[in-house]
Amino acid sequence: MLTTIGFYQLRKQTQLLEYQNLWHFTLTVHTEDVHVKIQVIPTTFASEGEIIRGHFVLPKGSGPFPGICKYHGLPGSSNQVSGIASELAVAGFAVLTFNFRGFRTSEGRFSLAGEVKDAQTAITHLLESKYITGDWIGVFGPSYGGAIAVLAAVREPRISAVGIRAPVYNTLEFAQSPIFDAGVQDLLRTAPKEMHGLTDPQERKRIIEQLIHESKTLNPMTEIAKITPRPLFIITGDKDRGIPVEGVRRLFAKAQEPKELVIIKGANHHLSNPLAYEQTTDAIITWFKRQVELSFL
């Protein structure tokens, strides 16, 4: 028997979260007169001894499907299933989304180097699953997850295509910026349990100092050129106050071909404008679909 346990908004759609059993539930996506069911399957994997928890978000059907690994921001949403992960599943992709070490349900403490390792280990987990077809793997990351996607792709040749939205383009600048400090303080006030160790002043100080140190050598601005010859897609908004479009342009200029930059008018960092959300999501899905098609030529 199916029991409703929650609701989520997805673009102009409504997702009805239906519980099937402890390990597997479905989302029914209502879009105009079309109802599309997707599958959500909890999963875990180990990364350097830490247990990482997440979900496979899958199209309805037996598959296999082209795979995409999604990397969340800092701290990212507590709900990693709805939004772009569900949109990509509706479009026919098998998506692995998870909490990096130090966040929410996963073990450990946050570090930049740790997230890069988690991102690489997630690729192995997705490839070893029964859900994906062949060895084509795309990665997608918004905000800080965009920085992780770039850094992981440089170190992980199994990644076939890289899509990022409103990326943190310079991790060192970001770690030392007033925006980052304000974000930490806001998280302390509103959701301190999202990030492990945040409420301990000494641990918080250690995490921030380590982040600054690691950002000196793990920085998209100095590494993005190494992604080539794999395709790169960057999309951002001209109203993003947290990640200025000028900085994203600088990152794009450092990248090598093949690459594509899309700037969405009216889009802020959180895509609160419904039209900007729709345009951004459609552009991301269209680009990934094209990369899959090109991979079979």
C-alpha positions in Angstrom: 0.0 0.0 0.0 1.3 3.5 -0.9 1.2 6.2 1.7 1.9 9.9 1.0 4.7 11.2 3.2 5.5 14.6 1.7 5.3 17.1 -1.2 8.0 18.9 -3.2 7.8 21.6 -5.9 9.5 20.9 -9.2 9.4 23.7 -11.7 5.6 24.2 -12.5 5.1 20.6 -11.5 4.1 18.9 -8.3 5.9 15.8 -7.1 3.9 13.4 -4.9 6.3 11.4 -2.8 5.0 7.9 -2.3 6.5 5.4 0.1 6.8 1.8 -1.0 9.1 0.3 1.5 12.1 1.2 3.6 14.5 1.1 0.7 12.6 2.2 -2.4 10.0 4.8 -3.2 8.7 6.6 -6.2 7.9 10.1 -7.2 5.0 10.8 -9.4 5.7 14.0 -11.4 2.6 15.8 -12.6 3.3 18.1 -15.5 0.2 19.4 -17.3 -1.7 16.3 -18.4 1.3 14.0 -18.2 2.2 11.9 -15.1 5.8 10.6 -15.1 7.0 8.3 -12.3 10.6 8.1 -11.3 12.3 5.8 -8.8 14.3 6.9 -5.8 16.5 4.2 -4.2 18.7 5.0 -1.1 22.3 3.9 -1.4 25.6 4.1 0.5 29.2 3.8 -0.3 32.5 4.1 1.6 35.0 6.9 0.8 38.3 6.8 2.7 36.5 4.9 5.5 33.6 7.3 5.8 30.0 6.2 5.0 28.5 8.4 2.3 24.7 8.3 2.0 22.6 9.3 -1.0 20.1 8.1 -3.6 19.8 6.8 -7.1 17.1 8.9 -8.8 16.0 6.9 -11.8 13.6 6.9 -14.7 10.7 4.5 -14.5 11.6 1.3 -16.2 14.3 -1.4 -16.1 17.1 0.6 -17.8 20.0 0.8 -18.1 20.2 4.6 -18.6 23.0 7.1 -19.2 24.4 8.1 -15.8 25.0 11.5 -14.2 26.6 12.1 -10.8 25.3 15.3 -9.0 27.5 17.1 -6.5 25.7 19.5 -4.1 26.8 22.9 -3.0 28.0 24.2 0.4 26.0 23.1 2.2 23.4 22.4 -0.5 19.8 21.5 0.1 18.8 18.9 2.7 16.6 17.5 -0.1 19.0 16.3 -2.8 16.3 14.3 -4.7 14.0 17.0 -6.0 15.0 19.7 -8.4 17.6 19.0 -11.0 18.1 15.4 -10.0 14.4 14.6 -10.5 14.4 16.7 -13.7 17.3 14.7 -15.2 15.6 11.4 -14.2 12.4 12.5 -16.0 14.6 13.2 -19.0 16.0 9.7 -19.0 19.1 9.8 -16.9 20.2 7.7 -13.9 21.3 10.2 -11.3 23.4 9.5 -8.2 23.1 12.3 -5.7 24.5 12.1 -2.2 25.7 14.1 0.9 29.4 14.7 0.9 31.3 13.7 4.1 30.5 16.1 6.9 27.0 16.9 5.8 23.7 15.7 7.0 23.4 11.8 6.9 26.9 11.1 5.8 29.8 10.5 8.2 33.0 12.5 8.7 34.0 16.1 8.5 34.0 18.5 5.6 37.2 19.2 3.7 37.8 20.3 0.1 40.2 17.4 -0.5 37.7 15.1 1.1 34.9 16.2 -1.2 37.1 15.7 -4.3 37.8 12.2 -3.1 34.1 11.6 -2.4 33.3 12.8 -5.9 35.7 10.4 -7.5 34.5 7.5 -5.3 30.9 8.3 -6.3 31.9 7.8 -10.0 33.0 4.2 -9.1 29.8 3.6 -7.2 27.7 4.8 -10.2 29.7 2.7 -12.7 29.4 -0.4 -10.5 25.6 0.0 -10.2 23.2 -1.9 -12.5 21.5 1.3 -13.5 23.7 2.8 -16.2 24.5 1.9 -19.8 28.1 1.7 -21.0 30.8 3.7 -19.4 29.5 7.2 -20.3 29.3 9.3 -17.1 28.3 13.0 -16.8 28.8 15.1 -13.7 26.8 18.1 -12.7 27.4 20.6 -9.8 25.9 23.9 -8.8 27.7 26.5 -6.8 30.5 24.8 -4.7 29.5 21.6 -6.3 30.6 23.1 -9.6 34.1 23.6 -8.2 34.1 20.0 -7.1 32.9 18.8 -10.5 35.8 20.6 -12.2 38.4 19.3 -9.6 37.1 15.8 -9.8 37.1 15.7 -13.6 40.7 16.8 -13.7 41.6 13.8 -11.6 39.0 11.3 -12.9 39.4 10.3 -16.6 36.2 8.2 -16.4 34.1 11.4 -16.4 32.9 12.0 -19.9 31.2 15.4 -19.7 31.1 18.2 -17.1 28.1 20.5 -16.5 28.2 23.2 -13.8 25.9 26.0 -12.7 26.9 29.3 -11.1 30.1 27.7 -10.0 32.5 28.8 -7.3 35.2 29.8 -9.7 38.0 30.4 -7.3 38.0 28.3 -4.2 40.7 30.4 -2.4 38.9 33.7 -3.0 35.7 32.1 -1.9 37.1 30.7 1.4 38.6 34.1 2.3 35.6 36.1 1.2 33.0 37.9 3.4 30.3 35.9 1.6 31.7 32.6 2.9 31.9 33.9 6.5 28.3 35.3 6.3 27.2 31.9 5.0 28.8 30.1 7.9 27.1 32.4 10.4 23.7 32.1 8.6 24.1 28.3 8.7 24.8 28.4 12.4 21.7 30.4 13.0 19.3 28.5 10.8 20.5 24.9 10.3 23.6 24.1 12.4 23.0 20.3 12.0 23.5 20.5 8.3 27.3 20.5 8.7 29.0 18.3 11.2 31.2 20.1 13.8 29.9 23.5 12.9 28.7 24.4 16.4 32.1 23.6 18.0 34.1 26.9 17.8 37.5 25.1 17.7 36.3 22.5 15.1 34.8 25.3 13.0 38.0 27.2 13.1 40.0 24.1 12.1 37.6 23.4 9.2 37.9 26.9 7.8 41.7 27.0 8.2 42.0 23.7 6.4 39.7 24.9 3.6 41.8 27.9 3.0 45.0 25.8 3.0 43.6 23.2 0.6 42.2 25.9 -1.7 45.7 27.0 -2.5 46.3 23.9 -4.5 42.7 22.8 -5.3 41.3 25.6 -7.3 39.1 25.4 -10.5 40.7 28.6 -11.8 44.1 27.0 -12.1 42.9 23.5 -13.1 39.9 23.9 -15.4 42.0 23.9 -18.6 42.9 20.2 -17.8 39.4 19.0 -18.5 39.9 19.1 -22.3 39.2 17.2 -24.6 36.0 16.4 -22.6 33.1 18.8 -23.1 32.4 21.5 -20.6 29.1 23.4 -20.0 28.8 26.4 -17.7 25.5 28.1 -17.1 24.9 31.0 -14.7 22.6 34.0 -14.2 23.2 37.7 -14.7 21.5 38.5 -11.3 23.6 36.2 -9.2 25.1 38.4 -6.4 26.9 35.5 -4.7 28.7 34.2 -7.8 29.3 37.3 -10.0 29.0 36.6 -13.7 32.3 38.3 -14.3 34.1 35.7 -12.3 32.3 32.9 -14.1 33.4 34.5 -17.4 37.0 34.4 -16.2 36.7 30.7 -15.3 35.3 30.0 -18.8 38.1 31.9 -20.4 40.6 29.6 -18.7 38.9 26.5 -20.0 39.8 24.8 -23.3 37.5 23.7 -26.1 35.1 22.1 -26.3 33.2 24.4 -24.0 30.0 26.4 -23.9 28.8 29.3 -21.7 25.1 30.2 -21.2 24.0 33.3 -19.2 20.4 33.3 -18.2 18.8 36.8 -17.9 17.1 37.4 -14.6 18.6 34.3 -12.9 19.9 34.7 -9.3 21.9 32.1 -7.4 18.8 30.2 -6.1 16.8 30.4 -9.4 13.9 31.9 -7.5 12.5 33.3 -10.8 10.3 30.5 -12.3 11.2 31.4 -15.9 14.9 31.5 -15.1 14.6 28.1 -13.4 12.8 26.6 -16.4 15.3 28.1 -18.9 18.3 26.9 -16.8 17.0 23.4 -16.3 16.0 23.0 -19.9 19.5 24.1 -21.1 21.2 21.7 -18.7 19.1 18.7 -19.8 19.4 19.6 -23.5 23.2 19.8 -23.2 23.6 16.5 -21.5 21.3 14.8 -24.0 23.4 16.1 -26.8 26.6 14.8 -25.2 25.1 11.4 -24.9 24.1 11.5 -28.6 27.5 12.6 -29.6 29.2 9.9 -27.6 27.5 7.3 -29.8 28.5 8.8 -33.2 
